[in-house]
Amino acid sequence: MTTTPAVPAAREDTARTSPEPRPSVPEERPARTLPGWGAVLVAALAGAVALAALVRVAATGSRPATGLALGCGLLAVYAVAGVQRVRPGTAHVLTLAGRYRGTVRRAGLVWADPLPRRVPVDLALRHWRGGPFVVGEGERVSLLVVWQVAAPARAAFAVENAADYLCDAVEAAAGAVRGESALTERVAADAAAVGLKVHTVRPLHTAPAPHVALLDAVERTVTGLTARGLLGDDPSERRAMVRALTVALTAKSEPPRPAWQGGVG
């Protein structure tokens, strides 16, 4: 449908700095277009003239009629080849030999030069739930990002993949700032460099990392046993209890392994 891929699932690792966009990025400009129905009418008229000229060539062998048939036939093909349907909420980035030739934002049936390659870019508003990201001292946070492509040419040329760039920008911001306003401002500034508009970055859920939660659970259990007089002050006894609790809680938190279903050979 579009060449702008959905943002991939976030990686659960420490946040890092976003990659730099390419230094040379073309300025957004509209491509030269004409109404598509007009091009269809021109193609129909040119085709009719070419057909009539071919009939005359078959009857008389006239050289001028041959040239007229060839010229009108090429005009009809050129007119039809340039007709394209641009869906609402979509832009077409035109490229020729790797160079930017303009952007078609006009929806409906449109005619544009058929020689450049057409790269459709989805401009619709998108919601992406990313995370959990591991930030700070073992903290995990999930984020809701509302974004869209604002400058199709910049999104196509500034980086290899604008959606991957946004994912890295969100990870970097999650590890550097806190709060919806600060997160949105930080990610929006990074995303604008590659033609993306970020409306909001909203924290959804914050929780300690698994190893931090495990240590907290062990500590609470040991403290509770000591307060009830079920665990003494002997260091070796307490270490043994900590080891046993760690093993038990770790085994409980691990998902069961799937049964092997491989075949023979």
N, C-alpha and C positions, 0 to 999 in steps of 0.2 A: 504494500500500500504506500509506504513512504520509505525513504532511505534513512530516516532518523530512527535508530533502533530504540527500543525500550531500555530504560536504565537497568543494568544488570544487578543481581543481588549483591548486597554489600558484603565485603570480606570482613571477617571478625579478626582484626589485627589492630595494631596501634596506628593512629592517624598519621598522615604524612602530607608533605607539601604537594599542592596540585602542580601538574606539568605546565610549562610555559607554552602559550600559543605561538604559532609561527609568526615571525616578524613581519612578513609581507602578506597582507590580506587585502583583497579588492574592496573598494567602496561599493555599497549596495546601490544599484541603479536599475530602473525599469527597462525591460527588453522591448524592442519595437514589435508591436502586435497590431493586428487588424481583426475586425469582427469575423468570427468563423463562418457564419452563414454567407457573408459576402464572398469569402474564398471559395465556398462550395458552389455558389452561383457562377463565379468566374470559371471554375473547373468544368462545370456543366456546359457553359457556352463554348469554351475552348474545345472541349471534347466533341461538341456538335459540329463545330467548324472543321475540326480535323477529320471527322467522319465524312462530311460532305466533300472535303478536298480529296480524300481517298477514293470516293466514288468517281470523282472527276478524273483522277489519275488512272483508275481502272478503265475508264471509257475512252480517254484521249491520250493518256501518257504524258500529260503536260508537266513540264519541269517546275514551273512556278507553283502549280497545285501540290507537287510533291514537297516542295520547301514549306508551303503553308501548312500542310498536314503534319510535317515533322515539328515545326515550331509550335503549333497549337497543341499537339500531343504532349510535348515537353512542358508547356505552360500548364496544362491540365494536371499532369503528374506532380509538378512542383507545388501547385496550389493545394492539391489534396494531401500531399505529404506533410504540409505545414499545419494542417488542422489538428487541434488537440483539445481535449475536454479537461478543463481544470476544475476539480471539485472544490466547493466552498470549504474554507479552512485549510487549503493546500496552496503552496507556491511551487513553481517549476524553476529551478536554477539551470540556466543554459551554459554549457561549456563546449568549447571547440579547441581541439588539440591541447587540452589541459588549461586553457585560458578562459576566464570568466567573460560571458557575453551578455549578461543581464538576467533579471528575474521577472517571471510572469506571475503576477498576483491577481490578475483579472479572472474571475470565476466564469464558468460557462464554456461555450464553444469559442475558441480563440485560434487565430492563425499567427504563427511565428515562423521564422526562418527554419526550415526542416534540417539544415545541415548540422547545427550544434546538437550535442547530446542533452537530453532533458532529464534532470534529476529532481523528482518530486520530493518535497519536504513538508511534513505535517506541521501545521501551525496551531493545532488544537491545544487547549489547556490540558495538562497532565498532572496526575497525582501519583507520587511514588513514596512508598513506605520503605525506608532503608534502615538497616541495622539488624541485630544490635552491633554498635561500634564499641570497641574497647577503648576507653579514654581514661585519663587521669590514673589514679591509684586503683586499678582493677575495676573501674566503674563501667557499666554497659548502658548504652542509651540507644533508643529507637527514635527515628525522626520521620515526620511527614513533610515531604517537599512538594510544593505546588509550583509548576514551571511550564514554560512553553518556548518554542523557537520564535525569536523576534526578528532576527536578521538572517534569512536563509543562506545568503552567500557567505557571510562570516562563519556561520555554523558549518558550512560545507568545506571551507578552505582553511580556517584558523587552526584546526586540530584534526587528527586522523578520525576521531570519533567523539563528537560533542557530548553524547550521553555518558561515555566513560569519563570524560573530563569533569562533568558535573558530579559524578559519583566520587571522584577523588577530591573535588572541592568540598563536598559535604563532609567527607571523612576528616579532611584537614581542619575545617571549621569546628567540627564536633570536639576535636582534641584541644582547641585553642580558646574557645569562648563558650559562654553559657547564656541561656535565656533566648526566647524566641526572637526578640528584636535584634540582638547582637548577632545571632546565627543568620537571620535573614539578610542583614546588612552585609555581613562578611561573604556569604555565598553569592548573593546578588552581584556584588562587585567583581568577584572572580568569574562568574558566568557571563557577565556582560561583555567580557573580552572575547568570547567565542560566539556571540550572537544569541545567547539565551537570556530569557527574562525569568527571574525567580520571584514569585509573589510572596511566598512565606516558607519558612523552615520551622516547623513546630515540633518540640520534644513531645513524644507520646508516652514513653515508659523509660524509667531509669531504675537500674537494679545493680547490685554488686556482681562482679564476675564470679563464676562457679567456685574458684578456689578460695575467694574471700568469703563467700557464703558458707563454704564448708568449714573454714576455720572458725567463723562466728558460731556455727552450730555446735562444734566441738567444745568451744569455750563456754557456751551457755550450759551445755550438758554437764561439764565438769564442775562448774560453779554450783549448779543445782544439786548435784550429788554431794558436794562438800557441805553445802548449807543444810542438807537433811541428815548429815552424819553418816552417809553411806560410803563416803570416800575419805580416807585419812590424809594426813600430811606427809606421809612417806613419799619421797621423790620418785623412787623406783615404781611404787604402786601407781602414782599419778601418771608417769610416763607410759606404763603398760595400758592404763585406761585410755589415754589419748590415742595410742596406736590402735587399740581395738575399736574405738569409736570412729577413727579416721577410715579404717578398713571397711567398717560396716556402712558408714554413710556414703563412701565412694562407690561401693558395690550397689547400694540402693539407687544412686543417682545415675548409674550407667544404664543405657537402654539395652534390652536383651538382644543378643546376637541372632540374626536370622538363621533359620535352619538351612543347611547346605542342600541345594537342589540341583547340583550338577549331574550330568549324565556320564555314562561310561564311554571312554575313548576320547 
